[in-house]
Amino acid sequence: SALTSVLQATSPVFGFIIGTVSGAERFTPGRSFALPLGVLGVALVSRGQFDASQLAGLGSAAVVGGGACAATAYAIVKRRGTHLPPAVMSASQTLCAFVPLLAAALLVDGNPLDVHWSPQAVAALLYLGIASSVVAFWLNYWLLQRMSATTVLSMALVQPLIAAALGAIVLGESFGGYAAVGGASILISAAMILRRDD
C-alpha cells in the first residue's frame, strides 16, 4: 500500500505535464517544484511500510499507468468537458463502467443473490456506491470546473498523509521523524499548488 500511494502520487505530475503540453493549463515554475516535493513527501510518509522483497514490477507499472490515464482523462475533461454539469459526467462514466464491471463480477463472484448479505455488507455497499462514488465524483467534476486538473489531482499527494495521521491517532501507529518531514513537504507542496492555481 505504501508503494502504491507513492506511485499514485505521480498522477498530478502527469496531469501537470499533459495539461501543459495540451494547453489545458499553463506552466508555472512553482508547480514544477511543488509536485516533485509532494511526491517526495509521500515517499517519506510511507517510508516505514516499504518491503523491497515484495515489490512487483508489473503491478507498479500498472499503478503508474493508471495515474497517467487518470491525468489524461482530467486534462481532456478540463479542456473539453467543463461545460457539462457534474451530474451528467458522473452518470455517464458510471453507465459506461456498469456493463463491463457487471460482467466481470458475475464471472468472478457469481450471482450476487446467492451471497448472504449482512447488514454491515449492505451498509458498506451503499457507502461505496453513494458516498465514495456518486458524491465523490460529482464533487470531483464540480471542482474541475473551478480548478486546474493538476490541483484536483494533487489530492493524491494529501491522502497518504491523512491516512498516516489517522493511523497514528486512531490505531496508535508510529508517526516518526521521516513522516513528519514528509508531511511538511506535502503541506508545502499543496499550499504552493493551491496558491498558484489558474
Backbone as JSON Lines, residues from 0, in Angstrom:
{"i":0,"aa":"S","n":[0.83,-1.21,0.0],"ca":[0.0,0.0,0.0],"c":[0.86,1.26,0.0]}
{"i":1,"aa":"A","n":[2.03,1.19,0.69],"ca":[2.91,2.36,0.71],"c":[3.46,2.64,-0.68]}
{"i":2,"aa":"L","n":[3.92,1.59,-1.35],"ca":[4.44,1.77,-2.71],"c":[3.35,2.29,-3.63]}
{"i":3,"aa":"T","n":[2.15,1.74,-3.5],"ca":[1.03,2.17,-4.34],"c":[0.73,3.65,-4.12]}
{"i":4,"aa":"S","n":[0.76,4.1,-2.86],"ca":[0.46,5.51,-2.59],"c":[1.5,6.43,-3.22]}
{"i":5,"aa":"V","n":[2.78,6.02,-3.19],"ca":[3.82,6.84,-3.81],"c":[3.65,6.87,-5.33]}
{"i":6,"aa":"L","n":[3.4,5.69,-5.92],"ca":[3.24,5.64,-7.38],"c":[1.99,6.4,-7.82]}
{"i":7,"aa":"Q","n":[0.9,6.28,-7.04],"ca":[-0.33,7.0,-7.38],"c":[-0.13,8.51,-7.23]}
{"i":8,"aa":"A","n":[0.78,8.9,-6.35],"ca":[1.04,10.33,-6.14],"c":[1.7,10.97,-7.35]}
{"i":9,"aa":"T","n":[2.11,10.18,-8.32],"ca":[2.67,10.76,-9.55],"c":[1.57,11.28,-10.48]}
{"i":10,"aa":"S","n":[0.31,10.98,-10.21],"ca":[-0.76,11.41,-11.12],"c":[-0.84,12.92,-11.29]}
{"i":11,"aa":"P","n":[-0.66,13.74,-10.23],"ca":[-0.66,15.19,-10.51],"c":[0.53,15.64,-11.34]}
{"i":12,"aa":"V","n":[1.66,14.92,-11.25],"ca":[2.81,15.24,-12.1],"c":[2.44,15.0,-13.56]}
{"i":13,"aa":"F","n":[1.82,13.84,-13.83],"ca":[1.35,13.56,-15.19],"c":[0.33,14.61,-15.63]}
{"i":14,"aa":"G","n":[-0.58,14.97,-14.71],"ca":[-1.59,15.97,-15.04],"c":[-0.97,17.3,-15.42]}
{"i":15,"aa":"F","n":[0.06,17.69,-14.7],"ca":[0.75,18.95,-14.98],"c":[1.42,18.9,-16.35]}
{"i":16,"aa":"I","n":[2.12,17.79,-16.64],"ca":[2.82,17.65,-17.92],"c":[1.82,17.61,-19.08]}
{"i":17,"aa":"I","n":[0.8,16.74,-18.95],"ca":[-0.2,16.59,-20.02],"c":[-1.0,17.87,-20.2]}
{"i":18,"aa":"G","n":[-1.4,18.48,-19.08],"ca":[-2.16,19.72,-19.16],"c":[-1.38,20.85,-19.79]}
{"i":19,"aa":"T","n":[-0.09,20.93,-19.48],"ca":[0.75,21.98,-20.05],"c":[0.96,21.76,-21.54]}
{"i":20,"aa":"V","n":[1.27,20.52,-21.92],"ca":[1.52,20.21,-23.34],"c":[0.26,20.41,-24.17]}
{"i":21,"aa":"S","n":[-0.91,20.01,-23.63],"ca":[-2.16,20.11,-24.38],"c":[-2.74,21.52,-24.37]}
{"i":22,"aa":"G","n":[-2.2,22.38,-23.53],"ca":[-2.72,23.74,-23.44],"c":[-3.89,23.87,-22.49]}
{"i":23,"aa":"A","n":[-4.21,22.81,-21.75],"ca":[-5.32,22.86,-20.82],"c":[-4.99,23.72,-19.61]}
{"i":24,"aa":"E","n":[-3.7,23.84,-19.27],"ca":[-3.29,24.72,-18.19],"c":[-1.9,25.26,-18.48]}
{"i":25,"aa":"R","n":[-1.51,26.28,-17.73],"ca":[-0.24,26.94,-18.01],"c":[0.87,26.39,-17.13]}
{"i":26,"aa":"F","n":[2.08,26.49,-17.65],"ca":[3.26,26.07,-16.9],"c":[3.63,27.14,-15.89]}
{"i":27,"aa":"T","n":[3.94,26.72,-14.66],"ca":[4.47,27.65,-13.66],"c":[5.67,27.0,-13.0]}
{"i":28,"aa":"P","n":[6.74,27.74,-12.77],"ca":[7.91,27.19,-12.08],"c":[7.57,26.68,-10.69]}
{"i":29,"aa":"G","n":[6.65,27.36,-10.01],"ca":[6.27,26.94,-8.66],"c":[5.71,25.52,-8.64]}
{"i":30,"aa":"R","n":[4.84,25.22,-9.59],"ca":[4.27,23.87,-9.65],"c":[5.32,22.84,-10.06]}
{"i":31,"aa":"S","n":[6.22,23.22,-10.94],"ca":[7.25,22.28,-11.36],"c":[8.16,21.91,-10.2]}
{"i":32,"aa":"F","n":[8.22,22.76,-9.17],"ca":[8.96,22.44,-7.95],"c":[8.06,21.75,-6.92]}
{"i":33,"aa":"A","n":[6.82,22.23,-6.79],"ca":[5.92,21.73,-5.75],"c":[5.53,20.27,-5.96]}
{"i":34,"aa":"L","n":[5.31,19.86,-7.2],"ca":[4.84,18.49,-7.44],"c":[5.88,17.43,-7.05]}
{"i":35,"aa":"P","n":[7.14,17.53,-7.5],"ca":[8.13,16.54,-7.03],"c":[8.33,16.6,-5.52]}
{"i":36,"aa":"L","n":[8.21,17.8,-4.92],"ca":[8.31,17.92,-3.46],"c":[7.2,17.13,-2.78]}
{"i":37,"aa":"G","n":[6.0,17.2,-3.34],"ca":[4.88,16.44,-2.78],"c":[5.08,14.95,-2.9]}
{"i":38,"aa":"V","n":[5.57,14.49,-4.06],"ca":[5.82,13.05,-4.25],"c":[6.9,12.58,-3.27]}
{"i":39,"aa":"L","n":[7.94,13.39,-3.08],"ca":[8.97,13.06,-2.09],"c":[8.36,12.97,-0.69]}
{"i":40,"aa":"G","n":[7.48,13.89,-0.38],"ca":[6.8,13.86,0.92],"c":[6.0,12.6,1.12]}
{"i":41,"aa":"V","n":[5.28,12.16,0.07],"ca":[4.52,10.91,0.16],"c":[5.46,9.73,0.4]}
{"i":42,"aa":"A","n":[6.61,9.73,-0.28],"ca":[7.58,8.65,-0.09],"c":[8.1,8.64,1.35]}
{"i":43,"aa":"L","n":[8.34,9.81,1.93],"ca":[8.83,9.87,3.31],"c":[7.77,9.43,4.3]}
{"i":44,"aa":"V","n":[6.52,9.84,4.08],"ca":[5.43,9.43,4.97],"c":[5.25,7.91,4.93]}
{"i":45,"aa":"S","n":[5.42,7.33,3.74],"ca":[5.19,5.89,3.55],"c":[6.46,5.06,3.76]}
{"i":46,"aa":"R","n":[7.56,5.69,4.07],"ca":[8.88,5.05,4.09],"c":[8.92,3.79,4.94]}
{"i":47,"aa":"G","n":[8.36,3.81,6.11],"ca":[8.44,2.68,7.02],"c":[7.65,1.46,6.6]}
{"i":48,"aa":"Q","n":[6.83,1.58,5.56],"ca":[5.98,0.46,5.14],"c":[6.52,-0.29,3.93]}
{"i":49,"aa":"F","n":[7.66,0.16,3.39],"ca":[8.19,-0.5,2.19],"c":[8.79,-1.84,2.54]}
{"i":50,"aa":"D","n":[8.58,-2.79,1.67],"ca":[9.2,-4.1,1.79],"c":[9.7,-4.48,0.41]}
{"i":51,"aa":"A","n":[11.0,-4.27,0.18],"ca":[11.55,-4.44,-1.16],"c":[11.4,-5.85,-1.69]}
{"i":52,"aa":"S","n":[11.26,-6.83,-0.8],"ca":[11.16,-8.22,-1.26],"c":[9.81,-8.51,-1.91]}
{"i":53,"aa":"Q","n":[8.84,-7.64,-1.7],"ca":[7.5,-7.89,-2.24],"c":[7.13,-6.95,-3.39]}
{"i":54,"aa":"L","n":[8.09,-6.2,-3.89],"ca":[7.78,-5.27,-4.97],"c":[7.48,-6.05,-6.25]}
{"i":55,"aa":"A","n":[6.45,-5.66,-6.93],"ca":[6.07,-6.31,-8.19],"c":[6.17,-5.28,-9.3]}
{"i":56,"aa":"G","n":[7.09,-5.51,-10.24],"ca":[7.34,-4.54,-11.31],"c":[6.13,-4.28,-12.18]}
{"i":57,"aa":"L","n":[5.42,-5.35,-12.58],"ca":[4.26,-5.16,-13.44],"c":[3.14,-4.42,-12.72]}
{"i":58,"aa":"G","n":[2.96,-4.75,-11.45],"ca":[1.93,-4.05,-10.67],"c":[2.26,-2.58,-10.51]}
{"i":59,"aa":"S","n":[3.53,-2.29,-10.27],"ca":[3.97,-0.9,-10.14],"c":[3.75,-0.14,-11.44]}
{"i":60,"aa":"A","n":[4.1,-0.78,-12.55],"ca":[3.89,-0.15,-13.86],"c":[2.4,0.1,-14.1]}
{"i":61,"aa":"A","n":[1.56,-0.83,-13.66],"ca":[0.11,-0.66,-13.84],"c":[-0.42,0.52,-13.04]}
{"i":62,"aa":"V","n":[0.09,0.7,-11.8],"ca":[-0.36,1.82,-10.98],"c":[0.07,3.15,-11.6]}
{"i":63,"aa":"V","n":[1.32,3.21,-12.06],"ca":[1.8,4.44,-12.71],"c":[1.0,4.69,-13.99]}
{"i":64,"aa":"G","n":[0.76,3.62,-14.75],"ca":[-0.06,3.76,-15.97],"c":[-1.47,4.24,-15.65]}
{"i":65,"aa":"G","n":[-2.03,3.74,-14.56],"ca":[-3.36,4.21,-14.14],"c":[-3.35,5.68,-13.78]}
{"i":66,"aa":"G","n":[-2.29,6.13,-13.1],"ca":[-2.17,7.55,-12.78],"c":[-2.06,8.4,-14.02]}
{"i":67,"aa":"A","n":[-1.31,7.91,-15.01],"ca":[-1.17,8.65,-16.28],"c":[-2.5,8.7,-17.01]}
{"i":68,"aa":"C","n":[-3.25,7.58,-17.0],"ca":[-4.56,7.56,-17.66],"c":[-5.53,8.52,-16.97]}
{"i":69,"aa":"A","n":[-5.54,8.52,-15.64],"ca":[-6.41,9.45,-14.91],"c":[-6.05,10.89,-15.23]}
{"i":70,"aa":"A","n":[-4.76,11.18,-15.28],"ca":[-4.32,12.54,-15.6],"c":[-4.74,12.94,-17.01]}
{"i":71,"aa":"T","n":[-4.64,12.0,-17.96],"ca":[-5.07,12.28,-19.33],"c":[-6.56,12.58,-19.38]}
{"i":72,"aa":"A","n":[-7.34,11.77,-18.65],"ca":[-8.79,11.99,-18.62],"c":[-9.13,13.35,-18.02]}
{"i":73,"aa":"Y","n":[-8.45,13.72,-16.95],"ca":[-8.7,15.02,-16.33],"c":[-8.37,16.16,-17.28]}
{"i":74,"aa":"A","n":[-7.25,16.02,-18.01],"ca":[-6.86,17.07,-18.95],"c":[-7.9,17.2,-20.07]}
{"i":75,"aa":"I","n":[-8.41,16.06,-20.55],"ca":[-9.43,16.09,-21.61],"c":[-10.71,16.74,-21.1]}
{"i":76,"aa":"V","n":[-11.14,16.34,-19.9],"ca":[-12.37,16.91,-19.33],"c":[-12.18,18.41,-19.1]}
{"i":77,"aa":"K","n":[-11.02,18.79,-18.59],"ca":[-10.77,20.2,-18.31],"c":[-10.8,21.02,-19.6]}
{"i":78,"aa":"R","n":[-10.28,20.46,-20.67],"ca":[-10.21,21.19,-21.94],"c":[-11.53,21.19,-22.69]}
{"i":79,"aa":"R","n":[-12.29,20.08,-22.61],"ca":[-13.47,19.95,-23.47],"c":[-14.79,19.68,-22.75]}
{"i":80,"aa":"G","n":[-14.76,19.36,-21.46],"ca":[-15.99,18.9,-20.83],"c":[-16.5,19.7,-19.66]}
{"i":81,"aa":"T","n":[-15.87,20.82,-19.34],"ca":[-16.3,21.56,-18.16],"c":[-17.65,22.27,-18.35]}
{"i":82,"aa":"H","n":[-18.14,22.31,-19.59],"ca":[-19.45,22.91,-19.82],"c":[-20.58,21.95,-19.41]}
{"i":83,"aa":"L","n":[-20.26,20.67,-19.22],"ca":[-21.27,19.68,-18.83],"c":[-21.49,19.71,-17.32]}
{"i":84,"aa":"P","n":[-22.74,19.55,-16.87],"ca":[-22.99,19.51,-15.43],"c":[-22.28,18.31,-14.78]}
{"i":85,"aa":"P","n":[-21.8,18.46,-13.55],"ca":[-21.12,17.35,-12.87],"c":[-21.98,16.08,-12.79]}
{"i":86,"aa":"A","n":[-23.29,16.23,-12.63],"ca":[-24.16,15.06,-12.55],"c":[-24.15,14.26,-13.86]}
{"i":87,"aa":"V","n":[-24.1,14.96,-14.98],"ca":[-24.05,14.29,-16.28],"c":[-22.74,13.54,-16.44]}
{"i":88,"aa":"M","n":[-21.62,14.15,-16.03],"ca":[-20.33,13.49,-16.12],"c":[-20.3,12.24,-15.25]}
{"i":89,"aa":"S","n":[-20.78,12.35,-14.01],"ca":[-20.77,11.2,-13.09],"c":[-21.66,10.08,-13.61]}
{"i":90,"aa":"A","n":[-22.86,10.43,-14.07],"ca":[-23.79,9.41,-14.57],"c":[-23.24,8.73,-15.81]}
{"i":91,"aa":"S","n":[-22.62,9.49,-16.69],"ca":[-22.07,8.92,-17.93],"c":[-20.97,7.91,-17.65]}
{"i":92,"aa":"Q","n":[-20.04,8.27,-16.77],"ca":[-18.94,7.35,-16.5],"c":[-19.44,6.12,-15.75]}
{"i":93,"aa":"T","n":[-20.44,6.29,-14.89],"ca":[-20.99,5.14,-14.16],"c":[-21.69,4.19,-15.12]}
{"i":94,"aa":"L","n":[-22.47,4.72,-16.04],"ca":[-23.17,3.87,-17.01],"c":[-22.19,3.16,-17.94]}
{"i":95,"aa":"C","n":[-21.12,3.86,-18.34],"ca":[-20.11,3.23,-19.21],"c":[-19.4,2.09,-18.49]}
{"i":96,"aa":"A","n":[-19.19,2.23,-17.19],"ca":[-18.48,1.19,-16.43],"c":[-19.39,0.06,-15.99]}
{"i":97,"aa":"F","n":[-20.69,0.3,-15.97],"ca":[-21.64,-0.67,-15.41],"c":[-21.6,-2.03,-16.11]}
{"i":98,"aa":"V","n":[-21.68,-2.03,-17.43],"ca":[-21.77,-3.3,-18.17],"c":[-20.5,-4.15,-18.03]}
{"i":99,"aa":"P","n":[-19.29,-3.59,-18.29],"ca":[-18.11,-4.45,-18.13],"c":[-17.86,-4.88,-16.69]}
{"i":100,"aa":"L","n":[-18.15,-4.0,-15.72],"ca":[-17.94,-4.38,-14.32],"c":[-18.96,-5.43,-13.88]}
{"i":101,"aa":"L","n":[-20.2,-5.32,-14.35],"ca":[-21.2,-6.33,-14.03],"c":[-20.81,-7.68,-14.61]}
{"i":102,"aa":"A","n":[-20.35,-7.69,-15.84],"ca":[-19.92,-8.94,-16.47],"c":[-18.75,-9.56,-15.71]}
{"i":103,"aa":"A","n":[-17.78,-8.74,-15.34],"ca":[-16.62,-9.24,-14.6],"c":[-17.04,-9.77,-13.23]}
{"i":104,"aa":"A","n":[-17.94,-9.07,-12.56],"ca":[-18.4,-9.51,-11.24],"c":[-19.14,-10.85,-11.32]}
{"i":105,"aa":"L","n":[-19.97,-11.0,-12.34],"ca":[-20.69,-12.27,-12.5],"c":[-19.74,-13.42,-12.81]}
{"i":106,"aa":"L","n":[-18.72,-13.15,-13.61],"ca":[-17.74,-14.19,-13.94],"c":[-16.89,-14.58,-12.73]}
{"i":107,"aa":"V","n":[-16.49,-13.6,-11.96],"ca":[-15.58,-13.87,-10.84],"c":[-16.32,-14.32,-9.59]}
{"i":108,"aa":"D","n":[-17.4,-13.63,-9.24],"ca":[-18.08,-13.89,-7.96],"c":[-19.41,-14.63,-8.08]}
{"i":109,"aa":"G","n":[-19.94,-14.73,-9.3],"ca":[-21.22,-15.41,-9.48],"c":[-22.41,-14.52,-9.18]}
{"i":110,"aa":"N","n":[-23.54,-15.13,-9.0],"ca":[-24.8,-14.42,-8.76],"c":[-24.76,-13.72,-7.41]}
{"i":111,"aa":"P","n":[-24.96,-12.39,-7.35],"ca":[-24.93,-11.69,-6.05],"c":[-26.09,-12.08,-5.15]}
{"i":112,"aa":"L","n":[-27.17,-12.63,-5.71],"ca":[-28.3,-13.03,-4.89],"c":[-28.02,-14.31,-4.11]}
{"i":113,"aa":"D","n":[-26.98,-15.05,-4.51],"ca":[-26.61,-16.28,-3.81],"c":[-25.74,-16.01,-2.58]}
{"i":114,"aa":"V","n":[-25.33,-14.77,-2.42],"ca":[-24.45,-14.4,-1.29],"c":[-25.3,-13.94,-0.12]}
{"i":115,"aa":"H","n":[-24.87,-14.3,1.1],"ca":[-25.55,-13.8,2.3],"c":[-25.13,-12.34,2.53]}
{"i":116,"aa":"W","n":[-26.09,-11.43,2.45],"ca":[-25.82,-10.01,2.62],"c":[-26.11,-9.6,4.06]}
{"i":117,"aa":"S","n":[-25.07,-9.43,4.85],"ca":[-25.24,-8.97,6.22],"c":[-25.55,-7.48,6.22]}
{"i":118,"aa":"P","n":[-26.11,-6.95,7.32],"ca":[-26.35,-5.51,7.38],"c":[-25.07,-4.69,7.17]}
{"i":119,"aa":"Q","n":[-23.93,-5.19,7.68],"ca":[-22.66,-4.49,7.51],"c":[-22.26,-4.46,6.04]}
{"i":120,"aa":"A","n":[-22.48,-5.57,5.32],"ca":[-22.13,-5.63,3.9],"c":[-23.01,-4.68,3.09]}
{"i":121,"aa":"V","n":[-24.3,-4.62,3.4],"ca":[-25.2,-3.71,2.71],"c":[-24.81,-2.26,2.97]}
{"i":122,"aa":"A","n":[-24.49,-1.96,4.24],"ca":[-24.07,-0.59,4.58],"c":[-22.78,-0.23,3.85]}
{"i":123,"aa":"A","n":[-21.84,-1.17,3.79],"ca":[-20.58,-0.91,3.08],"c":[-20.84,-0.68,1.59]}
{"i":124,"aa":"L","n":[-21.72,-1.5,1.0],"ca":[-22.04,-1.35,-0.42],"c":[-22.69,0.01,-0.7]}
{"i":125,"aa":"L","n":[-23.63,0.41,0.15],"ca":[-24.29,1.71,-0.02],"c":[-23.3,2.86,0.14]}
{"i":126,"aa":"Y","n":[-22.41,2.74,1.13],"ca":[-21.41,3.79,1.34],"c":[-20.49,3.9,0.12]}
{"i":127,"aa":"L","n":[-19.99,2.76,-0.36],"ca":[-19.09,2.78,-1.52],"c":[-19.81,3.26,-2.77]}
{"i":128,"aa":"G","n":[-21.08,2.86,-2.93],"ca":[-21.82,3.24,-4.13],"c":[-22.25,4.7,-4.13]}
{"i":129,"aa":"I","n":[-22.66,5.21,-2.97],"ca":[-23.19,6.57,-2.91],"c":[-22.12,7.59,-2.52]}
{"i":130,"aa":"A","n":[-21.56,7.44,-1.32],"ca":[-20.61,8.45,-0.83],"c":[-19.29,8.41,-1.59]}
{"i":131,"aa":"S","n":[-18.74,7.21,-1.76],"ca":[-17.41,7.1,-2.38],"c":[-17.43,7.16,-3.89]}
{"i":132,"aa":"S","n":[-18.6,6.99,-4.5],"ca":[-18.66,7.03,-5.97],"c":[-19.47,8.22,-6.46]}
{"i":133,"aa":"V","n":[-20.78,8.2,-6.23],"ca":[-21.64,9.25,-6.78],"c":[-21.27,10.62,-6.24]}
{"i":134,"aa":"V","n":[-21.23,10.76,-4.92],"ca":[-20.94,12.07,-4.32],"c":[-19.5,12.48,-4.61]}
{"i":135,"aa":"A","n":[-18.56,11.56,-4.46],"ca":[-17.15,11.89,-4.66],"c":[-16.87,12.35,-6.09]}
{"i":136,"aa":"F","n":[-17.41,11.62,-7.08],"ca":[-17.14,12.01,-8.46],"c":[-17.9,13.28,-8.84]}
{"i":137,"aa":"W","n":[-19.09,13.48,-8.28],"ca":[-19.8,14.73,-8.54],"c":[-18.96,15.9,-8.03]}
{"i":138,"aa":"L","n":[-18.45,15.78,-6.8],"ca":[-17.6,16.84,-6.25],"c":[-16.32,17.03,-7.06]}
{"i":139,"aa":"N","n":[-15.78,15.92,-7.54],"ca":[-14.58,15.96,-8.35],"c":[-14.79,16.8,-9.61]}
{"i":140,"aa":"Y","n":[-15.88,16.53,-10.32],"ca":[-16.15,17.29,-11.55],"c":[-16.56,18.72,-11.26]}
{"i":141,"aa":"W","n":[-17.22,18.94,-10.13],"ca":[-17.55,20.31,-9.72],"c":[-16.27,21.1,-9.49]}
{"i":142,"aa":"L","n":[-15.3,20.48,-8.81],"ca":[-14.01,21.14,-8.58],"c":[-13.26,21.37,-9.89]}
{"i":143,"aa":"L","n":[-13.33,20.4,-10.8],"ca":[-12.6,20.51,-12.06],"c":[-13.11,21.68,-12.91]}
{"i":144,"aa":"Q","n":[-14.37,22.07,-12.71],"ca":[-14.89,23.24,-13.4],"c":[-14.28,24.53,-12.86]}
{"i":145,"aa":"R","n":[-13.77,24.48,-11.64],"ca":[-13.3,25.68,-10.95],"c":[-11.8,25.72,-10.71]}
{"i":146,"aa":"M","n":[-11.12,24.59,-10.88],"ca":[-9.68,24.5,-10.63],"c":[-9.0,23.78,-11.79]}
{"i":147,"aa":"S","n":[-7.69,23.86,-11.82],"ca":[-6.94,23.15,-12.85],"c":[-6.94,21.64,-12.55]}
{"i":148,"aa":"A","n":[-6.67,20.86,-13.58],"ca":[-6.6,19.41,-13.4],"c":[-5.49,19.04,-12.43]}
{"i":149,"aa":"T","n":[-4.37,19.73,-12.49],"ca":[-3.25,19.44,-11.58],"c":[-3.66,19.63,-10.13]}
{"i":150,"aa":"T","n":[-4.41,20.69,-9.85],"ca":[-4.83,20.97,-8.48],"c":[-5.77,19.87,-7.98]}
{"i":151,"aa":"V","n":[-6.73,19.47,-8.8],"ca":[-7.66,18.43,-8.38],"c":[-6.93,17.1,-8.19]}
{"i":152,"aa":"L","n":[-6.01,16.78,-9.09],"ca":[-5.24,15.55,-8.98],"c":[-4.3,15.55,-7.78]}
{"i":153,"aa":"S","n":[-3.94,16.73,-7.3],"ca":[-2.98,16.81,-6.19],"c":[-3.55,16.26,-4.88]}
{"i":154,"aa":"M","n":[-4.83,15.91,-4.87],"ca":[-5.37,15.24,-3.67],"c":[-4.66,13.91,-3.44]}
{"i":155,"aa":"A","n":[-4.08,13.33,-4.5],"ca":[-3.33,12.09,-4.36],"c":[-2.08,12.28,-3.5]}
{"i":156,"aa":"L","n":[-1.62,13.52,-3.36],"ca":[-0.48,13.8,-2.5],"c":[-0.89,13.84,-1.03]}
{"i":157,"aa":"V","n":[-2.07,14.35,-0.75],"ca":[-2.5,14.57,0.62],"c":[-3.1,13.32,1.25]}
{"i":158,"aa":"Q","n":[-3.69,12.44,0.45],"ca":[-4.36,11.26,1.01],"c":[-3.45,10.38,1.86]}
{"i":159,"aa":"P","n":[-2.21,10.06,1.44],"ca":[-1.36,9.23,2.31],"c":[-1.04,9.9,3.65]}
{"i":160,"aa":"L","n":[-0.89,11.23,3.65],"ca":[-0.64,11.95,4.9],"c":[-1.84,11.83,5.84]}
{"i":161,"aa":"I","n":[-3.05,11.99,5.29],"ca":[-4.25,11.85,6.11],"c":[-4.36,10.44,6.66]}
{"i":162,"aa":"A","n":[-4.08,9.43,5.81],"ca":[-4.14,8.04,6.26],"c":[-3.13,7.77,7.37]}
{"i":163,"aa":"A","n":[-1.9,8.29,7.21],"ca":[-0.87,8.08,8.23],"c":[-1.24,8.77,9.53]}
{"i":164,"aa":"A","n":[-1.78,9.99,9.43],"ca":[-2.17,10.73,10.64],"c":[-3.32,10.02,11.35]}
{"i":165,"aa":"L","n":[-4.31,9.55,10.59],"ca":[-5.42,8.81,11.21],"c":[-4.93,7.5,11.83]}
{"i":166,"aa":"G","n":[-3.99,6.83,11.15],"ca":[-3.43,5.6,11.71],"c":[-2.75,5.85,13.04]}
{"i":167,"aa":"A","n":[-2.05,6.98,13.14],"ca":[-1.37,7.32,14.4],"c":[-2.37,7.69,15.49]}
{"i":168,"aa":"I","n":[-3.41,8.45,15.12],"ca":[-4.38,8.92,16.11],"c":[-5.33,7.81,16.55]}
{"i":169,"aa":"V","n":[-5.88,7.07,15.59],"ca":[-6.92,6.08,15.89],"c":[-6.34,4.73,16.28]}
{"i":170,"aa":"L","n":[-5.29,4.3,15.56],"ca":[-4.76,2.95,15.75],"c":[-3.44,2.91,16.52]}
{"i":171,"aa":"G","n":[-2.91,4.05,16.87],"ca":[-1.67,4.09,17.62],"c":[-0.44,3.7,16.81]}
{"i":172,"aa":"E","n":[-0.52,3.82,15.48],"ca":[0.62,3.5,14.63],"c":[1.7,4.58,14.77]}
{"i":173,"aa":"S","n":[2.94,4.2,14.47],"ca":[4.04,5.15,14.63],"c":[4.0,6.22,13.53]}
{"i":174,"aa":"F","n":[4.38,7.41,13.93],"ca":[4.47,8.56,13.01],"c":[5.77,9.26,13.37]}
{"i":175,"aa":"G","n":[6.87,8.81,12.79],"ca":[8.19,9.26,13.2],"c":[8.65,10.52,12.51]}
{"i":176,"aa":"G","n":[9.97,10.76,12.63],"ca":[10.55,11.97,12.1],"c":[10.47,12.07,10.59]}
{"i":177,"aa":"Y","n":[10.71,10.94,9.89],"ca":[10.61,10.96,8.42],"c":[9.19,11.31,7.98]}
{"i":178,"aa":"A","n":[8.21,10.74,8.69],"ca":[6.81,11.03,8.34],"c":[6.49,12.5,8.59]}
{"i":179,"aa":"A","n":[7.05,13.06,9.66],"ca":[6.81,14.48,9.95],"c":[7.4,15.37,8.87]}
{"i":180,"aa":"V","n":[8.64,15.05,8.45],"ca":[9.27,15.83,7.37],"c":[8.48,15.66,6.07]}
{"i":181,"aa":"G","n":[8.07,14.41,5.79],"ca":[7.26,14.14,4.6],"c":[5.94,14.87,4.64]}
{"i":182,"aa":"G","n":[5.3,14.88,5.8],"ca":[4.03,15.6,5.94],"c":[4.2,17.09,5.7]}
{"i":183,"aa":"A","n":[5.28,17.65,6.23],"ca":[5.55,19.07,6.0],"c":[5.78,19.34,4.51]}
{"i":184,"aa":"S","n":[6.51,18.44,3.85],"ca":[6.76,18.59,2.4],"c":[5.45,18.56,1.62]}
{"i":185,"aa":"I","n":[4.56,17.64,2.0],"ca":[3.26,17.53,1.32],"c":[2.45,18.81,1.52]}
{"i":186,"aa":"L","n":[2.41,19.32,2.75],"ca":[1.62,20.53,3.03],"c":[2.19,21.75,2.3]}
{"i":187,"aa":"I","n":[3.52,21.86,2.25],"ca":[4.14,22.97,1.5],"c":[3.81,22.84,0.02]}
{"i":188,"aa":"S","n":[3.93,21.61,-0.5],"ca":[3.61,21.36,-1.9],"c":[2.16,21.73,-2.21]}
{"i":189,"aa":"A","n":[1.23,21.28,-1.36],"ca":[-0.2,21.57,-1.58],"c":[-0.46,23.07,-1.53]}
{"i":190,"aa":"A","n":[0.19,23.75,-0.58],"ca":[-0.01,25.21,-0.47],"c":[0.49,25.91,-1.72]}
{"i":191,"aa":"M","n":[1.63,25.48,-2.25],"ca":[2.17,26.1,-3.46],"c":[1.27,25.84,-4.66]}
{"i":192,"aa":"I","n":[0.73,24.61,-4.76],"ca":[-0.15,24.28,-5.88],"c":[-1.44,25.09,-5.8]}
{"i":193,"aa":"L","n":[-2.02,25.19,-4.62],"ca":[-3.26,25.94,-4.46],"c":[-3.04,27.43,-4.67]}
{"i":194,"aa":"R","n":[-1.93,27.96,-4.19],"ca":[-1.66,29.4,-4.34],"c":[-1.46,29.8,-5.78]}
{"i":195,"aa":"R","n":[-0.96,28.87,-6.57],"ca":[-0.66,29.18,-7.97],"c":[-1.73,28.64,-8.92]}
{"i":196,"aa":"D","n":[-2.9,28.33,-8.37],"ca":[-3.95,27.8,-9.24],"c":[-4.41,28.84,-10.24]}
{"i":197,"aa":"D","n":[-4.91,28.32,-11.41],"ca":[-5.34,29.22,-12.5],"c":[-6.57,30.02,-12.1]}
